[in-house]
Amino acid sequence: MKFTKILIANRGEIALRIMRSAREMGIKTVAVYSEADRNSLQVRYADEAVCIGPPPSNQSYLLIDKIIDAALKTVAQAIHPGYGFLSENPAFARAVKTAGLTLIGPSPESMEVMGSKLAAKAAARKYNIPLVPGTDYAITDVDKARLVAREVGFPILIKASAGGGGKGMRIVEGEEQFDEMLQRAVSEATSAFGDGSVFIERYVGSPRHIEIQVLGDLHGNIVYLFERECSVQRRHQKVVEEAPSSILTPEIRKAMGECAVQVARSCNYVGAGTVEFLMDEQLNFYFLEMNTRLQVEHPVTEMITGVDLVKEQIRIAEGHPLSFGQDDLKINGHAVEVRVYAEDPANNFLPDIGKLVRYVRPQGPGVRVDDGFEEGMDIPIYYDPMIAKLITWGENRKEAIDRMIRAIDEYTIVGCETTLPFCRFVMEHEAFTSGNFDTHFVSRYFSPDHLKPQLSEKEVSAAALMACHLQNQENKSGRTGVFAKSSGQISAWKLNRS
Ligand code: MV4
């Protein structure tokens, strides 16, 4: 089947990202939007747009019926869910199918298996995928669980099967705490997820988070598109991602890739998916979970493989077999992504939403910006405060990092605080540049006094006024000086300070 029109059930940068690939394929696009996104770029970019409700996502982007109605009304054949919102919701996947539409994504059954950590581990075990030592069943008997914990060896981790993003995890240092911690974990999981199932794993103390991109088609072909290193995160929020990882050997890369393909096979996976692994200091890797969606950080994989993952998702949903095999895929160079959030890194990363008074994107060789904003727009309070993803590519890791620092310095955002100075801190840190870091990077090394001094808004205004004054004087005297640039005085002053 060839799609002629698809609906994008998402907002912001990812909605635009998807529409761009669709347009290149000659496919018409339908945006849905909440009342808060009336003036958004996703609405302007799409061929058609349908308002689906008030700003809160549970009254708009999370409403299955509204989205399906919009697709039927505009005669779209397929729906791309992006990430977040309904992207991993099996009920949505079923409703799409029932309506006679195609979901650009995996089957509801795949989502269901991988949505449960325990079901995912059980499926992976059948394929001999390495798992962190522990249980792959829900704990029901405290005495039996204590014995398992002793066998596994402390410290152990209690995890909620329905948990995610580190929610419902508890480290238990020794046996004397075990009973109480287990009880607390179960009641926390019950109230947070409506599912009290918990299991035990040995606690890996200094892990790296490495994930493998996979693609599967409807004909049983599955390939891996190498890894992304996502260890630099803050409270389970990824901050920096890169591909490839600087610590994998070709042998480990191949072994992990083949494991990831097996995990995908274990749930008959179709579409783009990501298999997450923990890696310990001895470079042993363990399957953690599988994300059944396109991920935020997918661009770094696109940059090193040359594959447009969104186009592949669409072709797969149309029923085409993958147009390449494993041996056709090669790593070319290195890519780094930083997430630019409207958060103040000097103030405990408090959200700092506002109006983008001035917004100038970096440009030049090897720079990609995926965003959904323009100068003058307000950052809505209702959604994730991510302004943009800044991605750089280089022949090697050093060039990618040097470009990232250059791009961060070119990026001018006035109107709210952003995580850009924090990202710069990471790029310059010895532990990051040497590749010697794990998931504790931020808590171990970052404190606000490491940030380069930033100009306050008043200082920026004063600088701009002064620059105007000097330029006027120069114009009168017929000279051209340092401030006579087209990009504007504010950005010139900001650049001079970083
Ligand atoms: C672990 C672990 C150590 N040992 N499992 C956190 C979120 C969830 N996806 C899995 N997580 C972890 N599981 C064992 N057996 C440490 C983490 C973890 C982590 C993992 C990936 C990226 C960042 C993290 C930050 C803290 C803890």
Boltz pocket constraint, residues with backbone or C-beta under 6 A from the ligand:
constraints:
  - pocket:
      binder: B
      contacts: [[A, 132], [A, 157], [A, 164], [A, 165], [A, 166], [A, 201], [A, 202], [A, 203], [A, 204], [A, 205], [A, 207], [A, 208], [A, 209], [A, 230], [A, 231], [A, 233], [A, 236], [A, 278], [A, 288], [A, 439]]
      max_distance: 6.0
